[in-house]
Amino acid sequence: MSPCRTAFVAALHALTFLIAGATAQERLEERKPGLQVVEPDEQDRDLRMTPVVRAVQKAADSVVSVYVNHAVATAGSRSPGRAVTEGQGSGVILDDTGFVITNWHVIAIALGDERYWLECKLKDGRSIRARVLSHAPQHDLALLQLQLEKGSRVQPVAIGRSEGLMVGETVVAIGNPQGHANTVTSGVLSAVGRSIRVQAPDGQAREYTGLLQTDAAINQGNSGGALLDITGRLVGINSAMAMGAENIGFAIPVDTMREVFETQLLSSGSLASSADAPWLGFEVEEQNGSIVVESVLSGGPAAAAGIRVGDVIEQAAGEPVRSRIEFARKLLAAASDRPFVLSLRRGDKDIAANVKPMPRVFGATIAMTGLALEEVPAESDRALAEKVTRAFYRGANNWRVPMFPTTLRVVSVQEGSPAAALKVQAGDVLMAAVMQDRFGRERDMRLDSLRDFASMLQQFQGRTVRLVVLRGDDDLVGALDVRSIDDGR
């Protein structure tokens, strides 16, 4: 090839390369990542919106974390120190005024101990203190009241029924383990009417019956959370007390919860509740849309106000009441230092009754012993306090002894009660209980607080305790049978 032809071919190749390069440059596009994201459209979301998702979204705002806290003092300081969480579980909001249901074993450590307080954390991030209204160890249930600001409301769960649940139907367990909001597991209802036996926090071996069994995982921290049906309605309260079994969870049926708190505890003013809650000494039931007095406890405030069985309650605290739950709310808001005004219908007569609430600890004492007691402070009757103090320490050879700050005087004795069988009389003073120390030796424990006396009785339910009673100048000793109120007796 001649030099001219060679040069021509080289120039042609160069021109072709430049044209191709320019064309390629014009086709450059934005570099795309290796993984391409396809944003979901409305149809995609509808496909993913399963019944389980709908159920969870319906109930999510109604499940709370329950914390049991107490203060730990800093070394060398008298200040309360930092707060420490001793226990954690879940709870379910039952109505917009702040009733929360949880397991008794979640809050048991805090009962009767003023060092502890309860705090509930809502899904929206709010932390709200709560107090125990009622607790039922025999059912592993506890009812709390959120201490909401005036006018504040919370989102309640939709409450269903456990009767009629079908074995094999889908259920959803939702709770807040370790404070992680709305942890969800799902499965099927495996069985109904199950029983388990566990070692409870109070040291007793308790048997829980009539439980729902599911293969939805219920772990520690889920205790007290919601078991939902596929429609998002509450059908059970999760309990994680049964340990060591895989793919087996248990829940307390919602019908049991309703029976315990709407009928036995909350609306009837039962005695298995917080010591300071208001107590009137009577129980009610619903009859044909009316609230009717079912029973009146002798020695209680209602009996003193003249309330009788069969009276129809038309108004409480000046407002109409049409259900037990409405009556319960009025009672829980009652002030302990002011009469609770009731408008009653007795036959064809309208009657007004002013009932002065007592702390529930008074009612518990009456229920367990038949004793209606009053606390007599030393400053109001110093002579009585000195007399009881001298009698208690008689023969102790102590020059200086602490005087009884309060004495427990018997106001009345319920007929047919354990106290009546022991021949305790009005005017007697409860001075001591005979207890055994860890070495088996008998010791006299001073009785100078109704709260401490009731707490001691709780430990002796269904058993006998020896009491020392001062009658005039005589010291009397006798064995008192303590009735059980945990199982409804």
C-alpha positions in Angstrom: 0.0 0.0 0.0 1.3 3.4 -1.0 2.2 5.9 1.7 -0.7 8.1 0.7 -3.3 5.3 0.9 -1.9 4.3 4.3 -2.3 7.8 5.6 -5.8 8.0 4.2 -6.9 4.7 5.9 -5.4 5.9 9.2 -7.2 9.2 9.0 -10.5 7.4 8.3 -10.1 5.1 11.3 -9.4 8.1 13.5 -12.5 9.9 12.2 -14.6 6.8 12.8 -13.3 6.6 16.4 -14.1 10.2 17.1 -17.6 9.9 15.7 -18.3 6.8 17.7 -16.9 8.4 20.8 -19.1 11.5 20.4 -22.2 9.3 19.8 -21.4 7.2 23.0 -20.9 10.4 25.0 -24.3 11.6 23.8 -25.8 8.4 25.2 -24.3 8.6 28.7 -27.0 8.3 31.4 -27.1 8.5 35.2 -25.5 5.5 36.8 -28.0 3.3 38.6 -27.4 1.4 41.9 -27.1 -2.3 41.9 -30.4 -2.8 43.9 -33.4 -1.1 42.6 -36.2 0.0 45.1 -39.7 -0.3 43.9 -41.9 1.9 46.0 -45.2 0.2 47.1 -48.4 1.5 45.6 -51.8 1.4 47.2 -52.6 -2.0 45.8 -49.3 -3.4 47.3 -50.3 -2.0 50.7 -53.7 -3.6 50.5 -52.2 -7.0 49.8 -49.8 -6.6 52.8 -52.6 -5.4 55.2 -53.4 -8.9 56.6 -56.0 -9.4 59.3 -53.1 -9.8 61.9 -51.8 -6.3 60.9 -55.3 -4.8 61.2 -55.7 -6.4 64.7 -52.4 -5.0 65.9 -53.1 -1.5 64.6 -56.5 -1.5 66.2 -55.1 -2.4 69.7 -51.6 -0.9 69.6 -52.3 2.3 71.5 -54.0 0.4 74.3 -51.0 -1.7 75.4 -48.7 -0.1 78.0 -45.4 -1.0 79.7 -45.7 -1.4 83.5 -42.7 -0.6 85.6 -42.2 -1.4 89.3 -39.7 1.2 90.7 -38.1 2.0 94.0 -35.5 4.5 95.1 -32.0 3.4 96.1 -30.2 5.7 98.4 -26.7 6.9 97.5 -24.0 5.9 99.9 -23.4 8.5 102.6 -26.5 10.5 101.5 -29.9 10.8 103.2 -31.6 11.7 99.9 -33.8 9.0 98.2 -31.2 8.6 95.4 -31.8 7.2 92.0 -34.8 5.2 90.8 -34.3 1.5 90.1 -36.7 -0.7 88.2 -37.4 -3.9 90.1 -39.9 -5.4 87.7 -41.5 -4.9 84.3 -44.5 -6.2 82.5 -47.3 -5.1 80.2 -50.8 -3.9 80.7 -54.0 -3.1 78.7 -56.0 0.1 78.9 -59.7 -0.8 79.6 -61.3 2.6 79.4 -60.5 6.2 78.6 -60.4 7.3 82.3 -57.2 5.2 82.8 -58.2 1.7 84.1 -55.3 -0.7 83.2 -55.4 -4.4 83.7 -52.2 -6.4 84.2 -51.0 -9.6 86.0 -50.9 -9.6 89.8 -47.4 -11.2 89.7 -46.1 -8.2 87.8 -46.9 -5.8 90.7 -47.0 -8.1 93.7 -43.6 -6.9 95.0 -45.0 -3.4 95.4 -48.1 -4.2 97.4 -48.1 -2.8 100.9 -44.6 -1.4 100.5 -44.4 2.4 100.3 -40.9 2.3 98.9 -42.2 1.2 95.5 -44.3 3.0 92.9 -45.8 2.0 89.6 -45.2 3.8 86.3 -46.9 3.1 83.0 -45.4 4.0 79.7 -47.8 4.6 76.8 -47.0 4.0 73.1 -47.0 7.8 72.5 -44.0 8.0 74.9 -45.9 9.4 78.0 -44.9 8.0 81.4 -47.7 8.1 83.9 -47.8 7.0 87.5 -50.4 4.5 88.5 -51.9 3.1 91.7 -53.3 -0.4 92.5 -57.1 -0.4 92.8 -57.7 -4.1 93.1 -55.7 -7.3 92.9 -56.8 -10.9 92.8 -53.9 -13.3 93.4 -56.1 -16.3 92.9 -56.7 -15.2 89.3 -53.2 -13.5 88.7 -54.9 -10.2 87.9 -54.5 -6.6 89.1 -56.4 -3.5 88.2 -54.5 -0.1 88.1 -55.6 3.4 87.8 -53.5 5.8 85.7 -53.1 9.2 87.5 -54.1 11.2 84.5 -54.1 15.0 84.4 -57.6 16.5 84.7 -59.4 16.2 81.4 -56.8 13.8 79.9 -58.0 10.7 78.2 -56.3 7.5 76.9 -57.2 5.0 74.2 -59.0 1.9 75.5 -58.9 -1.5 73.9 -62.0 -3.1 72.3 -63.1 -5.7 74.7 -64.5 -9.0 73.3 -65.6 -12.2 74.8 -63.7 -15.4 75.5 -66.8 -17.6 75.6 -67.3 -19.1 72.2 -63.6 -18.9 71.1 -62.8 -21.7 68.7 -59.8 -24.0 69.1 -57.6 -23.4 66.0 -58.6 -19.8 65.4 -55.9 -17.2 65.0 -54.9 -15.2 68.0 -52.4 -12.4 68.4 -50.3 -11.7 71.6 -49.2 -8.1 71.9 -47.1 -6.8 74.8 -44.1 -4.6 75.7 -41.3 -7.0 76.9 -38.3 -5.0 78.3 -40.2 -1.8 77.5 -40.1 -2.5 73.7 -43.5 -1.2 72.6 -45.9 -3.4 70.7 -44.0 -6.6 70.3 -46.3 -9.0 68.4 -46.5 -12.8 68.1 -49.3 -14.7 66.5 -50.5 -18.3 66.5 -53.6 -20.3 67.1 -55.8 -21.0 70.1 -54.5 -24.4 71.1 -56.9 -25.3 73.9 -59.3 -23.8 76.4 -59.9 -24.7 80.1 -56.3 -25.4 80.8 -54.8 -25.5 84.4 -51.2 -24.7 85.5 -49.6 -24.8 88.9 -46.8 -22.3 89.7 -44.8 -20.9 92.5 -46.3 -17.4 93.0 -44.4 -14.3 94.1 -45.9 -14.6 97.6 -44.3 -18.0 98.0 -47.5 -20.0 97.6 -48.0 -22.8 95.1 -51.0 -21.5 93.2 -53.1 -23.3 90.7 -54.7 -21.3 87.9 -57.6 -22.9 86.1 -59.8 -22.1 83.1 -56.9 -20.7 81.0 -56.6 -20.2 77.3 -53.6 -22.0 75.7 -51.9 -20.7 72.6 -48.7 -21.4 70.6 -48.2 -17.6 70.2 -45.0 -16.9 72.1 -45.7 -15.2 75.5 -42.4 -14.3 77.1 -41.2 -12.5 80.2 -42.3 -8.9 79.9 -45.3 -9.8 77.9 -47.1 -10.7 81.2 -50.3 -8.6 81.4 -50.4 -7.8 77.7 -53.3 -8.4 75.4 -54.4 -11.6 73.6 -56.5 -10.5 70.7 -58.7 -12.3 68.3 -58.4 -11.7 64.6 -60.8 -8.7 64.8 -58.5 -6.9 67.3 -60.7 -7.4 70.3 -59.3 -8.4 73.7 -60.1 -12.0 74.5 -57.4 -12.7 77.1 -54.7 -11.3 79.4 -51.3 -12.9 78.7 -49.5 -14.6 81.6 -45.9 -15.7 81.5 -45.8 -17.6 84.8 -45.6 -21.0 83.2 -41.9 -21.5 82.4 -40.0 -24.3 80.7 -42.4 -25.2 78.0 -41.8 -24.3 74.3 -44.6 -23.1 72.1 -47.1 -23.1 75.0 -48.4 -19.8 76.2 -51.3 -19.2 78.6 -53.8 -16.3 79.0 -56.6 -15.5 81.4 -59.9 -15.4 79.6 -61.4 -11.9 79.3 -64.7 -13.2 80.7 -62.8 -14.1 83.9 -61.3 -10.6 84.1 -64.8 -9.0 83.7 -66.2 -11.2 86.4 -63.4 -10.6 88.8 -63.2 -6.8 88.5 -66.7 -5.7 87.3 -68.6 -8.0 89.7 -66.4 -9.2 92.5 -63.8 -6.5 93.1 -64.3 -3.2 91.3 -68.0 -2.5 91.3 -68.9 -4.3 94.5 -66.2 -2.6 96.5 -64.5 -5.9 97.4 -61.7 -6.0 100.0 -58.9 -7.4 97.9 -57.8 -3.9 97.0 -55.4 -1.2 97.9 -55.4 -0.3 101.6 -56.3 3.4 101.1 -59.1 2.9 98.5 -62.5 4.1 99.7 -64.8 1.4 101.1 -68.5 1.6 102.0 -69.2 -1.9 103.3 -71.8 -3.1 100.9 -72.1 -4.9 97.5 -74.3 -4.2 94.5 -75.6 -6.1 91.6 -77.4 -5.1 88.4 -81.1 -6.1 88.1 -83.2 -5.1 85.1 -81.1 -2.0 84.5 -80.9 -0.9 88.1 -78.2 -1.0 90.7 -79.4 -2.9 93.7 -77.8 -3.4 97.1 -77.0 -7.1 97.3 -75.5 -7.3 100.8 -74.5 -5.0 103.7 -71.6 -5.9 106.0 -72.3 -5.5 109.7 -70.1 -2.9 111.3 -69.4 -1.1 108.0 -70.2 2.4 107.0 -73.2 1.4 104.9 -74.8 -0.4 107.9 -74.2 2.7 110.1 -75.9 4.9 107.5 -79.0 2.6 107.4 -78.6 1.1 103.9 -80.5 -2.1 103.5 -80.4 -5.1 101.1 -82.8 -4.4 98.2 -82.3 -0.7 98.2 -82.0 0.7 94.6 -79.2 3.2 94.0 -80.5 5.9 91.7 -77.7 8.5 92.2 -74.2 8.5 93.6 -72.4 11.8 94.5 -75.3 13.7 92.9 -75.2 12.0 89.5 -77.3 9.1 88.1 -75.7 5.6 87.9 -77.0 3.0 85.5 -74.3 0.3 85.8 -71.9 -1.2 88.3 -68.9 0.3 86.4 -70.5 3.8 86.7 -71.0 3.3 90.4 -67.4 2.0 90.8 -66.0 5.2 89.2 -68.0 7.4 91.5 -66.8 5.4 94.5 -63.2 5.5 93.5 -63.3 9.3 93.2 -64.9 9.6 96.7 -63.0 11.5 99.3 -62.3 9.6 102.5 -62.9 12.6 104.7 -66.4 13.5 103.3 -69.7 11.7 103.2 -70.5 9.8 100.0 -74.1 10.9 99.2 -76.4 8.2 97.8 -80.0 8.7 96.6 -81.9 5.4 97.2 -85.3 4.0 96.3 -86.8 1.7 98.9 -90.2 0.5 97.8 -92.2 3.7 97.1 -89.9 5.9 99.2 -87.0 8.1 98.2 -84.2 8.0 100.8 -81.0 10.0 101.0 -78.0 8.3 102.7 -74.7 9.9 103.7 -72.1 7.2 104.0 -68.6 8.1 105.2 -66.1 6.0 103.3 -63.4 4.1 105.3 -60.1 3.0 104.0 -60.4 -0.5 102.5 -58.0 -1.8 105.2 -60.9 -1.4 107.7 -63.1 -3.5 105.5 -60.5 -6.2 105.1 -60.2 -6.5 108.9 -64.0 -6.9 109.3 -64.1 -9.5 106.5 -61.3 -11.6 107.9 -62.2 -11.4 111.6 -65.6 -9.7 112.1 -63.9 -6.9 114.1 -64.8 -3.3 113.4 -61.9 -1.4 114.9 -60.9 2.2 115.4 -57.5 3.7 115.7 -57.2 5.9 118.8 -54.1 8.2 118.6 -52.1 8.8 121.8 -52.7 12.5 121.6 -56.5 12.1 121.7 -56.5 9.6 124.6 -53.1 9.6 126.3 -54.4 7.7 129.4 -55.5 4.7 127.2 -52.1 4.7 125.3 -50.2 4.7 128.6 -52.4 1.9 130.0 -51.9 -0.3 127.0 -48.1 0.4 126.9 -47.7 -0.5 130.6 -49.8 -3.7 130.1 -47.7 -4.8 127.0 -44.3 -4.3 128.8 -45.5 -5.6 132.1 -42.7 -7.8 133.6 -40.2 -6.7 131.0 -38.0 -4.9 133.5 -37.4 -2.0 131.1 -37.1 1.5 132.6 -37.9 3.3 129.3 -40.2 1.8 126.7 -41.8 3.4 123.6 -45.4 4.4 124.1 -48.1 3.0 121.7 -48.6 5.8 119.2 -52.1 4.4 118.4 -54.3 1.8 120.1 -56.8 -0.5 118.3 -60.1 -0.4 120.1 -63.0 -2.7 119.2 -66.1 -0.7 118.0 -68.3 -3.7 117.3 -68.2 -7.5 116.6 -70.0 -9.1 113.7 -72.5 -11.8 114.7 -71.3 -15.3 113.7 -67.8 -14.1 113.0 -64.5 -15.6 114.3 -64.2 -12.7 116.7 -67.7 -13.4 118.1 -66.7 -17.0 118.6 -63.7 -15.8 120.6 -66.0 -13.7 122.8 -64.3 -10.4 121.9 -66.4 -7.4 123.1 -66.8 -3.8 122.1 -64.4 -1.7 124.1 -61.7 -4.3 124.1 -58.2 -3.2 122.9 -56.1 -5.4 120.7 -52.7 -5.3 122.2 -50.5 -7.9 120.6 -50.3 -11.0 118.4 -48.3 -14.0 119.6 -45.8 -14.8 116.8 -42.9 -17.3 116.5 -39.4 -16.1 115.6 -37.1 -18.1 113.3 -36.0 -20.2 116.3 -39.5 -21.2 117.2 -39.7 -19.0 120.2 -43.0 -17.1 120.9 -42.8 -13.3 120.8 -45.5 -10.7 121.4 -45.8 -8.4 118.4 -47.3 -5.0 119.2 -50.5 -4.0 117.5 -50.5 -0.3 117.2 -51.5 0.2 113.5 -54.6 -1.0 111.7 -52.6 -1.3 108.5 -50.0 -3.5 110.1 -52.7 -5.6 111.7 -54.5 -6.1 108.4 -51.2 -7.0 106.7 -50.5 -9.6 109.4 -54.0 -11.1 108.9 -53.4 -11.4 105.2 -50.6 -13.9 106.0 -52.8 -15.9 108.3 -55.8 -16.3 106.0 -57.4 -19.7 106.5 -55.3 -20.2 109.7 -55.3 -19.2 113.3 -53.5 -16.4 115.1 -53.2 -15.9 118.9 -54.3 -12.4 120.0 -53.6 -10.6 123.3 -56.6 -8.5 124.3 -56.8 -5.9 127.1 -60.2 -5.7 128.8 -60.2 -3.3 131.6 -57.1 -4.3 133.6 -57.1 -7.9 132.4 -54.8 -9.4 129.8 -56.7 -12.1 127.8 -55.2 -14.5 125.2 -57.1 -16.5 122.6 -56.9 -18.1 119.2 -58.7 -16.3 116.4 -59.6 -18.1 113.2 -58.9 -15.8 110.2 -61.3 -16.0 107.3 -59.9 -16.1 103.8 -61.0 -13.3 101.5 -58.6 -14.2 98.6 -60.8 -17.0 97.4 -64.1 -15.2 98.0 -64.9 -16.7 101.4 
